[in-house]
Amino acid sequence: MEFVSKAVELEPANLGEAHTSIYRYWNEMRGGRVFPSWPEVDMMALPLAIVPWCSVVDVVEGGKDFIIRFWGTERVRLLGVDYTGHRVSEFRSPDVSAKIQDELSQVISEQRPLLVETMLSLSDMRGLELTTFQVLRLPFGEKTDVNTILNAPQYPNDTQMLYEWFGAEVPLSVLSRRQAARTV
């Protein structure tokens, strides 16, 4: 697995429907502040289809590491591991860990949301497959101290390839969407 990530300008044209909704919710909560505090968040107010893909991390020692407070159920299903309670530095892939830590550190230093687009190259016996996804990283905290970050990924409509590549069982809802797309 190889990936290339880049920060994308946080503007409406670059946001999908779920990210637009989450960003609007975050922005309304913060009002005139730099960012809202985590206790204000109602996860049920977020788009329900994206919550199982989300993660929430708590900042450790100003960003030296991050402890995962919430690891969505679809992430567990896809990767086969629940990282809730673990540190980002403990991820199986040191490259993924470093990428995520760099992005989270950028959110802390800039004290603003970060939209990251990642092109993922997956290769196995079937050949090379590419997919691009975005992650919206939203800061929460007190005054100017970021202490929690919500990470909301938005994957392409066809996530079946991701499940298959990671060796996970493809959920019926994903198979149903793919079947419906074929009959149109």
GIBELTA-V547850 format. One record per helix or strand of 3 or more residues. SS is the DSSP state (H for helix, E for strand). FROM is the first residue (numbers start at 0). TO is the last residue. If there is no record, write none. Layout:
ss=SS from=FROM to=TO
ss=SS from=FROM to=TO
This chain:
ss=E from=1 to=7
ss=H from=11 to=13
ss=H from=16 to=29
ss=H from=37 to=39
ss=H from=42 to=44
ss=H from=47 to=50
ss=E from=54 to=59
ss=H from=60 to=62
ss=E from=64 to=70
ss=H from=72 to=78
ss=H from=87 to=89
ss=H from=93 to=109
ss=E from=113 to=123
ss=E from=126 to=141
ss=E from=144 to=153
ss=H from=159 to=164
ss=H from=171 to=182
